[in-house]
């Protein structure tokens, strides 16, 4: 790796010991590359890849796509033969949003429900598909600005793939809500039969949390898989997907505490403070998503470099 960086680190007490220790730990699947090599490339990618600026662009485009995405889902509700799906969707959205922000979103949801914007071929529905595709395309654009990404798609192919991924994300959200409803019905049947007291064991909360975790991991893996040309080399169960999922859940918990205990947005800005909280939440998750992507991109870059080195040595 970079001898210049390594020489500088060796001059710093304690850090030089960590460098030596990191070089001794070999990462399986990277043909002898050490933990230090991965961390060095990872940090270089974060620093030179303008991570926060990319996250800002993603956050803005994604925030603009949130309500069209909800319009798309709500338009599909009449075609989903599940009783209580709308209530289940609202409850699910309330739980995944930061505290004190659902009221602002709920106003838009109620307006969409009370003012039907047409069916599957209406202008509003088609426009919602276009706007939510723009949000996914912005995420992919943020991926391609990575320091480690060297191959790029053309504009039309990128947009077509973004459309497919946005529809898949909608499908996984619908499936998750349906499974939560069916799971709740199954637990109530178990209670009626007297086989088990599910409320005492808190089984609904555990099962719902597990389904939410699976949905987040699946969507993150989809984004990493189709986000760039080199994404086809990324496995579904990747290091970046695990990192993003775990850190995003941890951040969600801490962010909820911050909003309830410390944030004073509503006192300073009034009702617009809710939107500021939501925007900050989206921005933080955009950073976490990019951190996971950078880890996958680093691993891919190291593998590709090792492969090229082995090929050149054979020649």
C-alpha positions as CSV (number, residue, x, y, z in Angstrom):
1,X,0.0,0.0,0.0
2,X,1.1,3.7,0.3
3,X,4.6,3.7,1.8
4,X,4.3,7.4,2.4
5,X,1.3,7.1,4.7
6,X,2.8,4.0,6.4
7,X,6.1,5.8,7.1
8,X,4.2,8.7,8.7
9,X,2.1,6.4,10.9
10,X,5.2,4.5,12.1
11,X,6.5,7.8,13.6
12,X,3.5,8.2,15.8
13,X,3.7,6.3,19.2
14,X,1.0,3.7,19.9
15,X,-0.3,4.2,16.3
16,X,2.8,2.4,15.0
17,X,2.0,-0.6,17.2
18,X,-1.6,-0.7,15.9
19,X,-0.2,-0.6,12.3
20,X,2.1,-3.6,13.0
21,X,-0.8,-5.4,14.7
22,X,-3.2,-4.7,11.8
23,X,-0.6,-6.0,9.2
24,X,-0.5,-9.3,11.0
25,X,-4.3,-9.9,10.7
26,X,-5.0,-11.3,7.2
27,X,-8.5,-10.9,5.8
28,X,-10.0,-14.1,4.3
29,X,-10.8,-13.8,0.6
30,X,-8.4,-10.9,-0.1
31,X,-5.4,-13.1,-1.1
32,X,-3.2,-12.1,1.8
33,X,-4.3,-8.5,2.3
34,X,-4.2,-7.4,5.9
35,X,-6.7,-5.5,8.0
36,X,-4.4,-2.5,7.9
37,X,-4.5,-2.5,4.0
38,X,-8.3,-2.6,4.1
39,X,-8.6,0.2,6.7
40,X,-6.1,2.4,4.9
41,X,-7.9,2.1,1.5
42,X,-11.2,2.6,3.3
43,X,-10.2,5.8,5.0
44,X,-8.5,7.1,1.8
45,X,-11.8,6.5,-0.1
46,X,-13.8,8.4,2.6
47,X,-11.4,11.4,2.7
48,X,-10.9,11.7,-1.0
49,X,-14.5,10.8,-2.0
50,X,-16.2,13.9,-0.5
51,X,-18.5,11.8,1.6
52,X,-20.5,14.5,3.3
53,X,-21.1,16.4,0.0
54,X,-22.3,13.3,-1.7
55,X,-24.5,12.5,1.3
56,X,-26.0,16.0,1.1
57,X,-27.0,15.5,-2.6
58,X,-28.4,12.1,-1.9
59,X,-30.4,13.3,1.2
60,X,-32.0,16.2,-0.8
61,X,-33.0,14.0,-3.8
62,X,-34.2,11.2,-1.5
63,X,-36.2,13.6,0.7
64,X,-37.9,15.0,-2.5
65,X,-38.7,11.4,-3.4
66,X,-40.2,10.3,-0.1
67,X,-43.8,11.7,-0.6
68,X,-44.0,10.5,-4.3
69,X,-42.9,7.1,-3.0
70,X,-45.7,7.1,-0.5
71,X,-48.2,8.3,-3.2
72,X,-47.1,5.3,-5.3
73,X,-47.7,2.9,-2.4
74,X,-51.0,4.4,-1.4
75,X,-52.3,4.2,-4.9
76,X,-51.6,0.5,-4.9
77,X,-53.6,-0.1,-1.7
78,X,-57.0,-0.8,-3.4
79,X,-55.2,-3.6,-5.4
80,X,-53.8,-5.3,-2.3
81,X,-56.4,-7.7,-0.9
82,X,-55.3,-7.5,2.7
83,X,-57.7,-6.0,5.3
84,X,-56.0,-3.3,7.5
85,X,-53.1,-2.8,5.1
86,X,-53.5,1.0,5.1
87,X,-53.5,1.1,8.9
88,X,-50.6,-1.3,9.1
89,X,-48.6,0.9,6.6
90,X,-49.3,4.0,8.6
91,X,-48.2,2.3,11.8
92,X,-45.1,1.0,10.2
93,X,-44.1,4.4,8.9
94,X,-44.7,6.0,12.3
95,X,-42.3,3.5,13.9
96,X,-39.5,3.9,11.4
97,X,-39.6,7.7,11.5
98,X,-37.8,9.8,14.2
99,X,-40.0,10.8,17.2
100,X,-42.2,13.9,16.7
101,X,-42.0,13.8,12.9
102,X,-44.9,11.5,12.0
103,X,-47.6,14.2,12.5
104,X,-46.1,16.2,9.6
105,X,-46.0,13.2,7.3
106,X,-49.4,12.0,8.4
107,X,-51.0,15.2,7.1
108,X,-49.7,14.4,3.6
109,X,-50.8,10.8,3.9
110,X,-54.3,11.7,5.0
111,X,-54.5,14.3,2.1
112,X,-53.5,11.6,-0.4
113,X,-56.0,9.1,1.0
114,X,-58.9,11.7,1.1
115,X,-58.1,13.1,-2.3
116,X,-57.8,10.2,-4.7
117,X,-55.3,11.0,-7.4
118,X,-56.5,8.4,-9.9
119,X,-55.5,4.8,-10.7
120,X,-52.5,3.1,-12.1
121,X,-52.5,5.2,-15.3
122,X,-53.1,8.6,-13.7
123,X,-50.7,11.5,-14.2
124,X,-50.0,11.7,-10.4
125,X,-49.2,8.0,-10.2
126,X,-46.8,8.1,-13.2
127,X,-45.2,11.3,-11.8
128,X,-44.7,9.5,-8.5
129,X,-42.8,6.7,-10.2
130,X,-40.6,9.3,-12.0
131,X,-39.8,11.2,-8.8
132,X,-39.1,8.1,-6.7
133,X,-36.8,6.8,-9.5
134,X,-34.9,10.1,-9.3
135,X,-34.3,9.5,-5.6
136,X,-32.8,6.0,-6.3
137,X,-30.8,7.4,-9.3
138,X,-29.4,10.1,-7.0
139,X,-28.1,7.3,-4.6
140,X,-26.5,5.5,-7.5
141,X,-24.9,8.8,-8.6
142,X,-23.5,9.2,-5.2
143,X,-22.0,5.8,-5.4
144,X,-20.3,6.5,-8.7
145,X,-18.5,9.5,-7.3
146,X,-16.6,7.1,-5.0
147,X,-12.8,7.3,-5.1
148,X,-12.7,3.5,-5.8
149,X,-15.3,3.4,-8.7
150,X,-13.6,3.5,-12.1
151,X,-16.4,2.2,-14.4
152,X,-19.6,4.1,-15.1
153,X,-23.0,3.4,-16.8
154,X,-24.6,5.6,-19.5
155,X,-27.4,7.8,-18.4
156,X,-30.3,5.8,-19.9
157,X,-29.1,2.4,-18.5
158,X,-28.6,4.0,-15.1
159,X,-32.1,5.4,-15.0
160,X,-33.6,2.2,-16.2
161,X,-31.9,0.2,-13.5
162,X,-32.9,2.9,-10.9
163,X,-36.6,2.4,-12.0
164,X,-36.3,-1.4,-11.5
165,X,-34.7,-1.0,-8.1
166,X,-37.3,1.6,-6.9
167,X,-40.1,-0.8,-7.8
168,X,-38.3,-3.6,-6.0
169,X,-38.0,-1.5,-2.9
170,X,-41.7,-0.7,-3.0
171,X,-42.4,-4.4,-3.4
172,X,-40.3,-5.3,-0.3
173,X,-42.0,-2.6,1.7
174,X,-45.4,-3.9,0.8
175,X,-44.4,-7.5,1.5
176,X,-43.0,-6.4,4.9
177,X,-46.2,-4.7,5.9
178,X,-48.3,-7.7,4.8
179,X,-46.1,-10.1,6.7
180,X,-46.4,-7.9,9.9
181,X,-50.2,-7.9,9.5
182,X,-50.4,-11.7,9.0
183,X,-47.9,-12.2,11.9
184,X,-50.2,-10.2,14.2
185,X,-53.2,-12.2,13.1
186,X,-51.4,-15.4,13.7
187,X,-50.4,-14.3,17.2
188,X,-54.0,-13.3,18.1
189,X,-55.1,-16.8,16.9
190,X,-52.5,-18.4,19.2
191,X,-53.8,-16.3,22.1
192,X,-57.4,-17.3,21.4
193,X,-56.5,-21.0,21.4
194,X,-54.7,-20.5,24.7
195,X,-51.5,-22.1,23.5
196,X,-49.3,-19.3,24.5
197,X,-49.6,-15.8,26.0
198,X,-47.8,-13.9,23.2
199,X,-48.2,-10.5,24.9
200,X,-46.1,-11.5,27.9
201,X,-43.3,-12.7,25.7
202,X,-43.5,-9.6,23.6
203,X,-43.4,-11.8,20.5
204,X,-45.1,-9.2,18.3
205,X,-42.4,-6.6,18.9
206,X,-39.6,-9.2,18.4
207,X,-41.1,-10.5,15.1
208,X,-41.9,-7.0,13.8
209,X,-38.4,-5.9,14.5
210,X,-36.9,-8.9,12.8
211,X,-39.0,-8.3,9.7
212,X,-37.9,-4.7,9.7
213,X,-34.3,-5.7,10.0
214,X,-34.6,-8.1,7.1
215,X,-36.3,-5.4,4.9
216,X,-33.5,-2.9,5.6
217,X,-30.8,-5.4,4.9
218,X,-32.5,-6.5,1.7
219,X,-32.9,-3.0,0.4
220,X,-29.4,-2.0,1.3
221,X,-28.0,-5.1,-0.5
222,X,-30.1,-4.3,-3.6
223,X,-28.7,-0.7,-3.7
224,X,-25.1,-2.0,-3.4
225,X,-25.7,-4.7,-5.9
226,X,-27.2,-2.5,-8.6
227,X,-25.7,0.8,-7.7
228,X,-22.6,0.6,-9.9
229,X,-21.2,-1.5,-12.7
230,X,-18.9,-3.2,-10.3
231,X,-21.8,-4.0,-8.0
232,X,-22.4,-7.2,-9.8
233,X,-19.3,-8.6,-8.1
234,X,-20.8,-7.8,-4.6
235,X,-22.4,-10.6,-2.8
236,X,-25.9,-10.3,-1.2
237,X,-24.4,-10.8,2.3
238,X,-21.6,-8.3,2.0
239,X,-19.6,-6.6,4.7
240,X,-20.9,-3.2,3.6
241,X,-24.5,-4.3,3.9
242,X,-24.0,-5.6,7.4
243,X,-22.2,-2.4,8.4
244,X,-24.9,-0.2,7.1
245,X,-27.7,-2.2,8.7
246,X,-26.1,-2.4,12.1
247,X,-25.0,1.2,12.2
248,X,-28.3,2.6,10.9
249,X,-30.3,0.7,13.6
250,X,-27.9,1.9,16.3
251,X,-28.1,5.5,14.9
252,X,-31.9,5.3,14.8
253,X,-32.0,4.5,18.5
254,X,-29.5,7.2,19.5
255,X,-31.2,9.8,17.2
256,X,-34.6,9.1,18.8
257,X,-33.0,9.8,22.2
258,X,-31.4,13.0,20.9
259,X,-34.7,14.3,19.4
260,X,-36.7,13.5,22.6
261,X,-34.2,14.6,25.2
262,X,-32.0,17.3,23.6
263,X,-33.3,18.7,20.3
264,X,-35.3,21.9,20.6
265,X,-36.2,22.4,16.9
266,X,-39.9,23.0,17.5
267,X,-39.2,25.7,20.1
268,X,-36.8,27.5,17.7
269,X,-38.5,27.0,14.3
270,X,-42.1,26.0,15.1
271,X,-43.7,23.4,12.9
272,X,-40.9,23.6,10.3
273,X,-38.6,22.1,13.0
274,X,-40.2,18.7,12.2
275,X,-39.0,18.9,8.6
276,X,-35.5,19.8,9.8
277,X,-35.4,16.7,12.1
278,X,-36.6,14.6,9.2
279,X,-34.0,16.1,6.8
280,X,-31.2,15.5,9.4
281,X,-32.3,11.9,9.8
282,X,-32.2,11.3,6.0
283,X,-28.8,13.0,5.8
284,X,-27.3,10.8,8.6
285,X,-28.7,7.6,6.9
286,X,-27.2,8.8,3.6
287,X,-23.8,9.0,5.2
288,X,-24.2,5.5,6.8
289,X,-25.2,4.1,3.4
290,X,-22.2,5.6,1.7
291,X,-19.9,4.3,4.5
292,X,-21.2,0.8,3.8
293,X,-20.8,1.3,0.1
294,X,-17.2,2.5,0.5
295,X,-16.4,-0.6,2.5
296,X,-17.6,-2.9,-0.3
297,X,-15.8,-0.7,-2.9
298,X,-12.6,-0.9,-0.9
299,X,-12.8,-4.7,-0.8
300,X,-13.6,-4.9,-4.5
301,X,-10.7,-2.5,-5.3
302,X,-8.2,-4.6,-3.3
303,X,-9.4,-7.8,-4.9
304,X,-9.1,-6.3,-8.4
305,X,-5.6,-5.0,-7.6
306,X,-4.4,-8.3,-6.3
307,X,-5.8,-10.1,-9.3
308,X,-4.0,-7.7,-11.7
309,X,-0.8,-8.1,-9.7
310,X,-0.9,-11.9,-10.0
311,X,-1.7,-11.7,-13.7
312,X,1.3,-9.3,-14.3
313,X,3.6,-11.6,-12.4
314,X,2.6,-14.6,-14.5
315,X,3.3,-12.7,-17.6
